[in-house]
Amino acid sequence: MKNFLRSLLNLLNFKERIKHMSIAELKAFNLHEEKIEKQKIFRAYITEINQRYKKIRKKEKNSLGKLF
């Protein structure tokens, strides 16, 4: 939790720090940003799959209920 708050504060103060970042820090920051974007895309993909699965299960449940 402590690291999370520290990283959040670093993101908020990013504009001030951009002048003082070394090349290694800038690369690390960019890699971190890419990782976050990939995670967002992955979560959206998983959510889409789950929604499709729920829809299929709902249809199956409704069709089985009509048979019995």
Secondary structure, DSSP 8 states (H G I E B T S, - for coil): -HHHHHHHHHHHTHHHHTTT--HHHHHHHHHHHHHHHHHHHHHHHHHHHHHHHHHHHHHHHHHHHHH-
